[in-house]
């Protein structure tokens, strides 16, 4: 296998673990609800956060954030590090969205 094909295969596999736009939006809306900040941000203004989520989160982390019903459950998702964050203190998106790549925990 050539190097180009190997790199393409690796990139293709990496893309398979990326969440959809719809799932990222659901996770972000649920996170806002759990944090009590849904009234502070319009749903339409989440577009930048959705893009960060799609690029920096795994499908597993996003699915977990969608299912979370408490902040404690959300903290376990590796979707967003809730500790030390407030509604206006920066990004509200997926793992590693504001600080680079990798897990937010």
N, C-alpha and C positions, 0 to 999 in steps of 0.2 A: 504494500500500500504506500502510495506516495505521501510525502509530508503534507501537501495541500489537501489531499483527501482525508488524512488523519485529523488535521486541524478543522476541516469542515464537519467531520463526524463529531468531534468534541464540541464544537459550537452548536451543532444541532441537538445533541444530547443536553447541553446546558440550557438551551431554550425550552426544552420540554418541561422543566421544573419552574417555569415562570407563570405566575397567575394571570388570569384574564383581567381586562379592564373592569368588567362587571363585578367580578369577585373582589377586586381591590376596593371598588366603591362600596360594596356591601360591608366589607371589613372595616373600612374607615368610618362609615356611618354608624356601625355597631359600636366601634371604639368611642366615637363622640357621645353616643347615647350612654354608654357605661361610665364615661368620665363626667357626664352632665354638661357637656359643652355643645350639644347640638344646636342650641339657639344662638351661639356665638358665630357660627360660620354657615354661610349658605351652601347647600349641597352642590350647586353649580361651581362654586369656587374651589372645589376639591380636585380639579383637573391636574394641577401640579403635583399634588400628593398622590393621586392615582398613578401618574407616570413614574414617580419615585418608587411606589409600591411595586409596579410591574417590573421595574428594572432591578430592584434590590431585595425583593422578598421571594420566598419559596411558596409553592402552591400549598404545602403543608402548613406553613405559618399563617397564611391567609385563611385557609379553611378553618383553622383553629380559632382565629380572631372572629370569624363570622359566627361560629358556634358559641363563643364565650358568652356567659350570662352574668358574670361578675368581673370586677377588676382583678381579683385574684386569679381567675381563669385566664383572663387576657394576659396577665403578666407571665403566665406559663407558656404562652404561644410563641415566644421569640419573634413576635410581629412588631412590637413597639415596646420600648422600655418605659413603662409608665412612671416608675419611681423617679422623682425629681423633676418631672415635666409638668407644666401647666398649659392651659389652653393657648396662651400667647407666647410660649417660650420656644417656638421654632417648629420644626417639622412634626407632623402627626402621621407619618407614613410608615411603611414597612421596615423590616430589618435592615439596618445600615443605611437608611435612606438619606440622612443628613450628614453622616460622618464617613461615608465611603461604603465599602462593601463588607459583607460578613454579617454575623449575628448582632442584633441590638442588645443582647444580654451580656 
